[in-house]
Amino acid sequence: MDLKKAGFSTKAIHAGEIKEETGSVTTPIYQTAPFRFRDAAHAVRLMSGQEQGYVYSRGLNPTTKVLEDRIACLEGGEAALAQASGMAAISAAVFAVIKAGDHIIADEVVYGSTYDFFVDLKNLGVKVSFVDTSDPGNIETAFRQNTRLVFFETPANPTLKLTDIKAVSDIAHENGAIVMVDNTFMTPYFQQPLMLGADVVLHSATKYLNGHGDTVGGIMIGPSGFIKRTRHTSKNLGGAISPFNSWLILRGLKTLSVRMDRHNENAIEVAEFLQEHGMVDKVIYPGLENHPQYELARKQMRGSGGMVAFSLKRAEDVPVFLDALRLCTLAVSLGETDTLIQHPATMTHAVVPREKRIEYGITDELVRISVGMEDVSDIIEDLAQALESI
């Protein structure tokens, strides 16, 4: 069967799988560091690049290769590279394309560690301009002769602001830059940036791709030449994912479509509940018609996802509300079966200077919730009782 023509769920279960000689239906965990050479000549061919094969799991591992091939298929890309974490994937991808003296345009609203990484690049002689990429005009204005990369998340973490992938990609390509999109919130099930013109897609595979909160990983998808170049960079940086973690993410992928549909269904109901509650000042969710970019969401996304952001009326009520929760878990991750809730200003985005956070919309009143797969009535009941405790 030609898996390129198969449906999403079929690809998520079967793409990249190997015919293992023992007949194992599940991809085995190749829990090994080195691989045996057949003979000295075989070693020479592998080490010189004359022949492709497995030498050392820091560079390539059979379990991880199945994961890479599967994600590449799901995103519609030529190749993929898995890493030890989402930040390992981002740093390896960026280091593969920039050098001292280059300039990067990044959205001003990104995950806290991503923001911190871009700020640190100044120590390597790389300039970074943080702009609001939801307005393509800001990107045109920010371009310089040495701009090599445009980076953004859509939806953005944690404000759920959207960026028009096609419009930004067209502008970047006209100016000779490549586009990297963090697709963690949407997954390839709801959004495929490569199909809209982006060059590289990134994921924290810790989140929805794995879906069970029991591993850490990252992955990038893009042209085969870029992935080959980045694999060399990542091998030297040492951010290899373990075979066991690759296997856990493969396991999670098999239910990705089912899980994302449930996350999406629950999030819509949670967002609608919060929107009607008197203690809530504002709800941000791409599936709500009052989202300022609702039409863009309908154009470039197949669903609205499981992430909801909302603001309480007073910042001092946030810790009271969070401490009153009984079902929802106070934790900084997302994309798990469990509903997770957190306060970006003091948690995931605490590294961003307060004046910048406020400017970017990450206010002290803002709460981010990763809506899980519990019965939605139970999630809403817990949120309601916690709001009533304020």
C-alpha positions in Angstrom: 0.0 0.0 0.0 1.2 3.5 -0.9 1.1 5.2 2.6 1.5 8.6 1.0 -2.1 8.2 -0.3 -3.4 6.7 3.0 -5.4 8.5 5.6 -3.9 10.3 8.6 -4.6 7.6 11.2 -3.2 4.8 8.9 0.0 6.8 8.4 0.2 7.5 12.2 0.1 3.7 12.8 2.1 2.3 9.9 4.4 4.9 8.3 8.1 4.1 8.6 7.6 0.7 10.2 10.2 -1.9 9.5 9.9 -5.6 8.7 11.6 -6.9 11.8 13.2 -10.4 11.3 11.6 -11.8 14.4 8.1 -10.9 13.1 7.5 -8.4 15.9 4.4 -6.3 15.1 5.5 -3.5 17.4 8.7 -1.6 16.5 11.4 -3.0 18.8 13.5 -0.8 21.1 17.0 -1.0 19.8 18.5 -0.1 23.2 22.1 0.0 22.1 24.8 2.6 21.8 27.2 1.0 19.2 26.3 -1.3 16.3 28.5 -4.2 15.2 30.4 -3.8 11.9 30.3 -6.9 9.6 34.0 -6.5 8.9 36.7 -3.8 8.6 35.7 -2.9 5.1 32.1 -2.4 6.2 33.3 0.0 8.9 35.3 2.0 6.4 32.3 2.4 4.1 30.0 3.5 7.0 32.4 5.9 8.6 33.3 7.5 5.2 29.6 7.9 4.2 30.0 5.6 1.2 27.2 3.4 2.7 24.3 4.3 4.9 23.8 2.3 8.1 24.0 2.3 11.9 27.2 3.0 13.7 26.3 4.7 17.0 22.9 5.8 18.4 24.0 9.4 18.9 23.8 9.7 15.1 21.2 7.2 14.1 19.2 4.4 15.7 16.6 2.0 14.1 13.8 2.8 16.5 14.4 6.5 16.1 14.5 6.2 12.4 11.0 4.7 12.4 9.8 7.7 14.4 11.6 10.2 12.1 10.1 8.6 8.9 6.6 8.5 10.5 6.6 12.1 11.5 8.0 13.2 8.1 5.1 11.3 6.5 2.5 12.9 8.7 3.8 16.5 8.1 4.3 15.9 4.4 8.0 16.5 4.6 11.0 14.8 3.0 12.9 13.9 6.2 12.9 14.4 9.9 15.4 14.4 12.8 14.4 13.5 16.4 16.2 15.0 19.4 16.3 14.7 23.1 13.8 17.6 23.7 11.9 20.3 21.9 14.6 22.8 22.7 17.3 20.4 21.4 15.5 20.3 18.1 15.1 24.1 18.0 18.7 24.8 18.9 20.1 22.3 16.4 17.8 23.5 13.6 18.8 27.2 14.2 22.5 26.4 14.6 22.4 24.6 11.2 21.4 27.8 9.4 22.8 30.8 11.2 26.3 32.1 11.9 27.8 35.1 13.7 26.6 38.3 12.0 23.3 36.8 10.9 19.9 38.2 11.8 16.8 36.4 12.9 13.2 37.6 13.0 11.2 35.8 15.7 7.7 36.3 16.9 7.6 38.2 20.2 5.3 35.5 21.8 7.1 32.2 22.0 7.7 29.6 24.6 9.8 31.0 27.5 12.8 28.8 26.8 12.7 29.6 23.1 12.7 33.3 23.9 15.6 32.8 26.3 17.5 30.9 23.6 17.1 33.7 21.1 18.2 36.3 23.7 21.3 34.2 24.4 22.3 34.1 20.7 23.5 37.7 21.0 26.5 36.3 22.8 27.4 34.4 19.6 27.1 37.6 17.5 23.6 36.8 16.1 21.0 39.6 16.1 17.4 38.8 16.9 14.4 41.1 16.3 11.2 40.2 18.2 8.2 41.4 16.3 4.4 40.6 16.1 4.4 38.2 13.2 0.5 38.1 13.2 0.9 41.3 11.1 3.0 40.3 8.0 3.8 44.0 7.5 5.9 43.8 10.7 8.1 41.1 9.1 8.6 43.1 5.9 9.7 46.1 8.0 12.1 44.0 10.2 14.0 42.4 7.2 17.7 43.3 6.8 20.2 42.2 4.3 21.6 39.7 6.7 18.2 38.2 7.7 18.5 34.4 7.4 15.5 33.0 9.4 11.9 33.8 10.4 10.7 31.8 13.4 7.3 31.7 15.0 4.7 29.5 16.7 1.1 29.4 15.6 -0.9 29.4 17.7 1.6 31.2 20.0 2.3 30.0 23.5 0.5 31.1 25.6 -1.6 33.8 24.0 -2.9 31.6 21.1 -2.2 34.4 18.6 -2.1 33.1 15.1 0.4 33.9 12.3 -0.6 33.5 8.6 1.9 30.8 7.5 1.5 31.3 3.8 1.7 35.1 3.9 4.8 35.1 6.1 6.5 32.3 4.0 6.0 34.3 0.8 7.6 37.4 2.3 10.5 35.4 3.8 11.2 33.6 0.6 11.1 36.8 -1.4 13.9 38.1 0.9 16.0 34.9 0.8 15.2 33.7 4.3 13.8 30.4 5.5 10.8 29.9 7.7 10.6 27.7 10.8 7.3 27.0 12.5 6.7 25.4 15.9 3.7 23.3 15.3 3.5 21.8 18.8 0.1 23.1 19.7 -1.7 21.9 16.6 0.3 18.7 15.5 0.2 17.6 11.9 -3.3 16.3 12.5 -4.7 19.9 12.7 -2.1 21.9 10.8 0.6 21.2 8.2 2.9 24.2 7.9 5.0 22.7 5.1 1.9 22.5 2.9 1.5 26.3 3.4 5.0 27.2 2.4 7.1 26.9 5.6 10.5 25.3 5.2 11.0 23.5 8.6 8.5 22.4 11.2 9.4 21.8 14.8 7.7 19.9 17.6 8.1 19.4 21.3 7.3 15.7 20.9 6.9 15.6 24.7 3.5 17.1 24.2 0.7 15.9 21.9 2.8 13.6 19.8 3.6 11.5 22.8 0.5 12.5 24.7 1.0 10.6 28.0 3.4 12.9 29.9 6.0 10.1 30.3 8.8 11.1 28.1 10.8 14.1 26.7 11.6 14.5 23.0 11.7 16.9 20.1 11.6 16.6 16.3 12.1 18.7 13.2 10.8 18.1 9.7 12.1 19.6 6.4 13.9 19.1 3.2 16.3 16.1 3.1 19.3 18.3 2.5 18.5 20.5 5.5 17.9 17.4 7.7 21.2 15.9 6.6 23.1 19.1 7.5 21.3 19.4 10.8 22.0 15.7 11.7 25.7 16.5 11.5 25.2 19.6 13.7 23.1 17.7 16.2 25.5 14.8 16.4 28.2 17.2 17.5 25.9 19.0 19.9 25.0 15.6 21.4 21.2 16.1 21.7 20.3 12.5 20.7 17.0 11.1 21.8 17.1 7.7 23.6 15.6 4.7 21.7 13.2 4.1 24.6 11.9 7.7 24.3 11.5 7.3 20.5 9.5 4.1 21.2 7.2 5.9 23.6 6.5 8.7 21.1 5.8 6.1 18.4 3.3 4.4 20.8 1.6 7.8 21.3 1.4 8.6 17.6 -0.9 5.6 17.0 -3.7 7.3 18.9 -2.9 10.9 17.9 -5.9 11.5 15.7 -8.3 10.0 18.3 -6.7 12.0 21.1 -6.7 15.3 19.2 -10.3 15.0 18.4 -11.1 14.5 22.1 -8.9 17.4 23.2 -10.6 19.6 20.6 -14.1 18.7 21.6 -13.4 19.2 25.3 -11.6 22.5 24.7 -14.5 24.0 22.9 -16.8 23.2 25.7 -14.4 24.5 28.3 -13.8 27.7 26.4 -17.6 28.3 26.1 -18.1 27.7 29.8 -15.3 30.1 30.8 -16.6 32.8 28.3 -19.9 32.8 30.2 -18.5 32.9 33.8 -18.6 36.1 35.7 -15.2 35.8 37.2 -13.5 35.5 33.8 -12.5 38.7 32.0 -11.5 37.2 28.6 -11.2 33.8 26.9 -8.8 33.2 24.0 -9.4 30.1 21.9 -9.2 29.9 18.0 -12.4 27.9 17.9 -14.5 30.8 19.3 -15.9 33.2 16.8 -14.8 36.2 18.8 -11.1 35.2 18.4 -9.6 38.1 16.4 -8.2 35.6 13.8 -11.1 33.2 13.7 -11.2 33.3 9.9 -7.4 32.6 9.6 -7.9 29.6 12.0 -10.5 28.2 9.7 -8.3 28.7 6.7 -5.0 27.1 7.9 -6.2 24.7 10.7 -8.4 21.7 10.6 -9.3 22.1 14.2 -8.8 24.5 17.1 -6.7 22.3 19.4 -6.8 21.6 23.1 -5.2 24.8 24.5 -7.3 27.5 26.0 -6.1 30.8 27.6 -8.2 33.0 29.8 -7.8 36.0 32.1 -9.2 36.5 35.5 -10.4 40.0 36.4 -7.7 40.4 39.1 -4.2 39.1 39.2 -4.3 38.4 43.0 -7.1 35.9 42.3 -4.9 33.7 40.2 -3.1 31.7 43.0 -6.4 31.4 44.9 -8.0 29.9 41.8 -5.1 27.6 41.0 -4.8 26.3 44.6 -8.5 25.5 44.7 -8.4 23.1 41.8 -8.9 19.4 42.6 -9.0 17.6 39.2 -7.0 19.9 37.0 -3.2 19.5 37.7 -1.0 22.5 38.3 1.9 21.7 36.0 3.8 23.4 33.2 3.6 20.9 30.4 0.7 20.4 27.9 -0.8 17.9 25.5 -1.3 15.1 27.9 -4.4 13.0 28.7 -4.6 14.9 32.0 -5.8 18.4 32.1 -2.9 20.7 33.0 -3.1 24.3 34.1 -0.5 26.9 34.8 0.3 30.7 35.2 2.6 31.8 32.3 3.8 35.0 34.0 5.3 33.1 37.0 5.9 29.7 35.3 6.6 29.0 31.6 7.3 32.6 30.7 8.9 33.9 33.9 12.2 34.4 32.0 10.6 37.1 29.9 11.0 40.6 31.5 7.7 41.7 33.0 7.4 44.9 30.9 7.9 42.8 27.7 5.4 40.1 28.9 2.7 42.7 29.5 3.5 44.3 26.1 3.1 40.9 24.4 -0.2 40.1 26.1 1.2 37.7 28.7 -0.4 39.5 31.6 -0.4 38.6 35.3 -4.1 37.7 35.0 -3.5 35.2 32.2 -4.0 31.5 32.8 -3.2 28.7 30.3 -5.0 25.4 30.4 -4.2 22.3 28.4 -7.6 20.6 28.2 -7.2 16.9 28.8 -9.3 13.9 27.9 -11.3 13.5 31.1 -15.1 13.7 30.9 -15.6 17.4 30.0 -18.3 17.7 32.6 -15.8 16.9 35.3 -13.3 19.4 34.0 -15.9 22.1 34.0 -17.1 21.2 37.4 -13.6 21.5 38.8 -13.0 24.9 37.1 -16.4 26.1 38.4 -15.7 25.2 42.0 -12.3 26.8 41.8 -13.7 30.0 40.3 -16.3 30.1 43.1 -13.6 30.0 45.7 -12.3 33.4 44.6 
